[in-house]
Amino acid sequence: METALKFILLTPAQQVAETDASYVSVAGESGDFGVLPGHMAMVSTLRPGGIVAVTGPGGIITSYTVSSGVAEVSPQGVTILAESATAIPA
């Protein structure tokens, strides 16, 4: 079983983040959902103004506010394509 997944957060203007993660919480339009390594493949629209939280190396959690867009989930990772994204200070 895999122990990490790749997290990528993109906007039309830039790549906001790319890191390994042990867990990602995504603000889907139909509700929040969590992603662990090996998660089944799926696509979800994002809830405008929702929070995406990434548990990265060392258990450090980084959070982002995202606008409309989509999340693509595969067993290897999560790619977020958002109209805009802002890091939330820790």
KACOR-V220934 format. One record per residue. RES is the residue in one small letter. PHI is phi as a letter, one per 30 degrees, with the letter a starting at -180 (none if undefined). PSI is psi in radians with two decimals (* if undefined). Layout:
<<RES | PHI | PSI> <RES | PHI | PSI>>
//
This chain:
<<m | none | 2.44> <e | d | 2.63> <t | c | -0.16> <a | b | 2.72> <l | b | 2.80> <k | c | 2.25> <f | c | 2.23> <i | b | 2.31> <l | b | 2.05> <l | b | 2.54> <t | b | 2.95> <p | e | -0.46> <a | d | -0.49> <q | a | 2.89> <q | d | 2.01> <v | d | -0.69> <a | a | 2.63> <e | a | 2.07> <t | a | 2.84> <d | d | 2.59> <a | b | 2.66> <s | c | -0.34> <y | a | 2.46> <v | b | 2.26> <s | c | 2.20> <v | c | 2.37> <a | d | 1.50> <g | d | 2.72> <e | d | -0.52> <s | c | 0.04> <g | k | 2.78> <d | d | 2.59> <f | b | 2.67> <g | c | 2.62> <v | b | 2.19> <l | c | 2.82> <p | e | 2.42> <g | i | 0.08> <h | e | 2.58> <m | d | 2.67> <a | d | 2.41> <m | a | 2.87> <v | b | 2.42> <s | b | 2.51> <t | d | 2.70> <l | c | 2.60> <r | d | 2.09> <p | e | 2.28> <g | i | 0.10> <g | d | 2.95> <i | c | 2.35> <v | c | 2.13> <a | c | 2.28> <v | c | 2.14> <t | c | 1.89> <g | c | -2.86> <p | e | 2.41> <g | i | 0.16> <g | i | 0.19> <i | d | 2.24> <i | c | 2.21> <t | c | 2.31> <s | c | 2.61> <y | b | 2.46> <t | c | 2.29> <v | b | 2.64> <s | c | -2.85> <s | e | 2.67> <g | l | -2.77> <v | b | 2.70> <a | c | 2.23> <e | c | 2.11> <v | c | 2.38> <s | b | 2.96> <p | e | -0.39> <q | c | -0.27> <g | l | -3.11> <v | b | 2.23> <t | c | 2.17> <i | c | 2.18> <l | c | 1.84> <a | b | 2.59> <e | d | -0.69> <s | a | 2.74> <a | a | 2.42> <t | b | 2.25> <a | d | 2.44> <i | c | 2.14> <p | e | 2.48> <a | d | *>>
//
